[in-house]
């Protein structure tokens, strides 16, 4: 089976604290894949958060602003609080701490961001497109990540994901691969 939420939170906090942005993005993609397979909204939310943090850590206008360090400290504190909640099976507190992280991301992005659409909204759309590429419907992908369906449809059309080469595997082969992945044999 997949790693527990506490492991994923600990990994997110560690990578974010160490400014390991490429690994943070890879973690985000793993979380989204697992969320799609398990239909796990918490894991999907963390995957979107990890992707947004990756994006913010690569933007000079964030890194060079003195407010970023305060926000980063707040996010790190909330990640650790979420980890504590996950370890104690306190799902209410876990969700609240994830929401606090999202609010921090949205607040600093509104203040320092350069675009009309915020980093967190873009992260939801980007990660929903990844979910879509795993075979979930557009509606399922949007629901799992909280992305706007119209933005997702536009993004998928823009990326030409639909035009990519057709799947050469039968449904039986794909189900077998998914079963192996879930059982940890992939």
C-alpha positions as CSV (number, residue, x, y, z in Angstrom):
1,X,0.0,0.0,0.0
2,X,1.0,3.7,0.0
3,X,2.8,5.7,2.6
4,X,0.6,7.1,5.4
5,X,-0.3,10.8,5.5
6,X,2.1,11.4,8.4
7,X,5.0,10.2,6.3
8,X,3.9,12.5,3.4
9,X,3.6,15.5,5.7
10,X,7.0,14.8,7.2
11,X,8.5,14.5,3.8
12,X,6.9,17.8,2.6
13,X,8.1,19.7,5.7
14,X,11.6,18.3,5.3
15,X,11.9,19.1,1.6
16,X,10.3,22.5,2.0
17,X,12.6,23.4,4.9
18,X,15.7,22.3,2.9
19,X,14.6,24.2,-0.2
20,X,14.7,21.0,-2.3
21,X,12.3,22.3,-4.8
22,X,12.7,19.7,-7.5
23,X,12.1,16.9,-5.0
24,X,9.2,18.8,-3.7
25,X,7.7,18.8,-7.1
26,X,8.4,15.0,-7.5
27,X,6.7,14.4,-4.1
28,X,3.7,16.5,-5.3
29,X,3.4,14.3,-8.4
30,X,3.6,11.1,-6.3
31,X,1.0,12.4,-3.9
32,X,-1.4,13.2,-6.7
33,X,-1.0,9.8,-8.3
34,X,-1.7,8.1,-5.0
35,X,-4.6,10.4,-4.3
36,X,-6.1,9.5,-7.7
37,X,-5.8,5.8,-7.0
38,X,-7.1,6.0,-3.4
39,X,-9.6,8.8,-4.1
40,X,-7.9,10.5,-1.1
41,X,-8.8,14.2,-0.8
42,X,-6.3,14.9,2.0
43,X,-3.4,13.5,-0.1
44,X,-4.6,15.4,-3.1
45,X,-4.7,18.6,-1.1
46,X,-1.2,18.0,0.2
47,X,0.0,17.3,-3.4
48,X,-1.4,20.6,-4.5
49,X,0.2,22.4,-1.5
50,X,3.6,20.8,-2.3
51,X,3.3,21.9,-5.9
52,X,2.4,25.4,-4.9
53,X,5.3,25.6,-2.5
54,X,7.6,24.3,-5.2
55,X,6.5,27.1,-7.5
56,X,6.9,29.8,-4.8
57,X,10.4,28.6,-3.9
58,X,11.4,29.0,-7.6
59,X,10.2,32.6,-7.9
60,X,12.8,35.3,-7.1
61,X,10.2,37.9,-6.3
62,X,9.1,35.7,-3.4
63,X,12.5,34.7,-2.3
64,X,13.8,38.3,-2.3
65,X,11.0,39.7,-0.3
66,X,11.5,40.0,3.5
67,X,7.9,38.8,4.1
68,X,8.5,35.5,2.5
69,X,10.6,34.2,5.4
70,X,7.8,35.0,7.9
71,X,5.3,33.2,5.7
72,X,7.6,30.3,5.2
73,X,8.1,29.9,9.0
74,X,4.3,30.0,9.4
75,X,3.9,27.3,6.7
76,X,6.6,25.2,8.3
77,X,4.9,25.5,11.7
78,X,1.5,24.5,10.2
79,X,3.1,21.5,8.4
80,X,4.5,20.3,11.7
81,X,1.1,20.8,13.4
82,X,-0.6,18.9,10.6
83,X,2.0,16.1,11.0
84,X,1.2,16.0,14.8
85,X,-2.5,15.8,14.0
86,X,-2.0,13.0,11.4
87,X,0.1,11.0,13.9
88,X,-2.7,11.3,16.5
89,X,-5.5,10.5,13.9
90,X,-7.0,14.0,14.5
91,X,-8.5,14.5,11.0
92,X,-10.3,17.7,12.0
93,X,-7.1,19.4,13.2
94,X,-5.2,18.0,10.1
95,X,-7.7,19.6,7.7
96,X,-7.6,22.9,9.7
97,X,-3.8,23.0,9.5
98,X,-3.8,22.3,5.7
99,X,-6.4,25.1,5.3
100,X,-4.1,27.4,7.3
101,X,-1.2,26.6,4.9
102,X,-3.5,27.3,1.9
103,X,-4.5,30.6,3.4
104,X,-0.9,31.5,3.9
105,X,0.0,30.7,0.3
106,X,-3.0,32.6,-1.0
107,X,-2.3,35.6,1.2
108,X,1.3,36.0,0.2
109,X,0.6,35.3,-3.4
110,X,-2.1,38.0,-3.5
111,X,0.4,40.4,-2.0
112,X,3.5,39.5,-4.0
113,X,2.1,37.6,-7.0
114,X,2.5,38.9,-10.6
115,X,-0.5,37.2,-12.2
116,X,-4.3,37.5,-11.9
117,X,-4.7,33.8,-11.3
118,X,-2.9,32.8,-8.1
119,X,-0.2,30.1,-7.7
120,X,-2.5,27.9,-5.6
121,X,-5.3,28.0,-8.2
122,X,-2.8,27.2,-10.9
123,X,-1.4,24.4,-8.8
124,X,-4.9,22.9,-8.5
125,X,-5.4,23.0,-12.2
126,X,-1.9,21.6,-13.0
127,X,-2.3,18.7,-10.6
128,X,-5.9,18.0,-11.8
129,X,-4.5,17.7,-15.3
130,X,-2.1,15.1,-14.0
131,X,-5.0,13.2,-12.3
132,X,-6.8,13.4,-15.7
133,X,-3.8,11.9,-17.4
134,X,-4.0,8.9,-15.1
135,X,-7.4,8.2,-16.5
136,X,-9.9,9.9,-14.2
137,X,-12.7,11.9,-15.9
138,X,-12.4,15.7,-16.1
139,X,-15.1,16.0,-13.4
140,X,-13.4,13.5,-11.1
141,X,-10.0,15.2,-11.6
142,X,-11.5,18.6,-10.8
143,X,-13.4,17.3,-7.8
144,X,-10.4,15.5,-6.3
145,X,-8.1,18.6,-6.5
146,X,-10.7,21.3,-6.1
147,X,-9.8,22.8,-9.5
148,X,-12.3,24.7,-11.6
149,X,-13.7,22.5,-14.3
150,X,-13.6,25.2,-17.0
151,X,-10.0,26.2,-16.1
152,X,-9.0,22.5,-16.2
153,X,-10.7,21.9,-19.5
154,X,-8.9,25.0,-21.0
155,X,-5.6,23.9,-19.5
156,X,-5.9,20.3,-20.9
157,X,-6.8,21.7,-24.3
158,X,-3.9,24.2,-24.2
159,X,-1.4,21.4,-23.3
160,X,-2.7,19.3,-26.2
161,X,-2.9,16.4,-23.7
162,X,-5.9,15.1,-25.6
163,X,-3.9,14.9,-28.9
164,X,-1.2,12.7,-27.3
165,X,-0.8,9.2,-28.7
166,X,-3.6,6.8,-28.0
167,X,-3.2,4.2,-25.3
168,X,-2.0,1.0,-26.8
169,X,-2.9,-1.2,-23.7
170,X,-6.2,-2.9,-23.3
171,X,-8.4,-2.2,-20.3
172,X,-7.4,-5.5,-18.8
173,X,-3.7,-4.6,-19.1
174,X,-4.3,-1.2,-17.4
175,X,-6.3,-2.7,-14.6
176,X,-3.6,-5.3,-14.0
177,X,-0.9,-2.6,-13.9
178,X,-3.0,-0.6,-11.4
179,X,-3.5,-3.7,-9.3
180,X,0.3,-4.3,-9.2
181,X,0.8,-0.7,-8.3
182,X,-1.6,-0.8,-5.4
183,X,-0.1,-4.1,-4.2
184,X,3.4,-2.5,-4.3
185,X,4.8,-4.7,-7.0
186,X,5.2,-2.0,-9.7
